[in-house]
């Protein structure tokens, strides 16, 4: 890849790459990531886990989420557009979801909310990550604002082709504690 230095170009580039991912490769790599997650000490130790609803060929965590629904407390984010933050609400099954802003499935109204510091593990999607655990999101800053200062373990979830040596990050960009790909941990 030629050197791309600004976030706008990087976002455009990684959105394009995701749109070209072979559906079967996407499915298999998503399953591999789920299997690694479910076997990990991070998953085993966690009681309250925040997942995300995948869009546009993000890593699909459905297998892991379905397993967690049977043995853990599962939370999903709800976007608050005015404040540009996320709140996390417990879901008891996948029927507890509706389409929210941006076309992303979110928890229904009235489901119990957990402050981010009460969560043990937050699984975070992104367009790209780097080897220093930096994250490039969609540019809204929702996860950055929500995760600042939290004690919850922040785990970036990505395919190995989404990992760069270094991203152009700002001081307010929240770094992940670790990143999981189909090839393992970063």
Secondary structure as GFF3:
##gff-version 3
##sequence-region A 1 186
A	DSSP	alpha_helix	7	19	.	.	.	ID=ss1
A	DSSP	alpha_helix	23	39	.	.	.	ID=ss2
A	DSSP	alpha_helix	41	45	.	.	.	ID=ss3
A	DSSP	beta_strand	48	51	.	.	.	ID=ss4
A	DSSP	alpha_helix	62	71	.	.	.	ID=ss5
A	DSSP	beta_strand	73	80	.	.	.	ID=ss6
A	DSSP	beta_strand	85	91	.	.	.	ID=ss7
A	DSSP	three_ten_helix	94	96	.	.	.	ID=ss8
A	DSSP	beta_strand	97	99	.	.	.	ID=ss9
A	DSSP	three_ten_helix	101	103	.	.	.	ID=ss10
A	DSSP	beta_strand	105	107	.	.	.	ID=ss11
A	DSSP	beta_strand	113	114	.	.	.	ID=ss12
A	DSSP	three_ten_helix	116	118	.	.	.	ID=ss13
A	DSSP	beta_strand	121	124	.	.	.	ID=ss14
A	DSSP	beta_strand	128	130	.	.	.	ID=ss15
A	DSSP	beta_strand	135	136	.	.	.	ID=ss16
A	DSSP	alpha_helix	142	147	.	.	.	ID=ss17
A	DSSP	beta_strand	153	157	.	.	.	ID=ss18
A	DSSP	three_ten_helix	160	162	.	.	.	ID=ss19
A	DSSP	beta_strand	163	164	.	.	.	ID=ss20
A	DSSP	beta_strand	178	181	.	.	.	ID=ss21
A	DSSP	beta_strand	184	185	.	.	.	ID=ss22
###
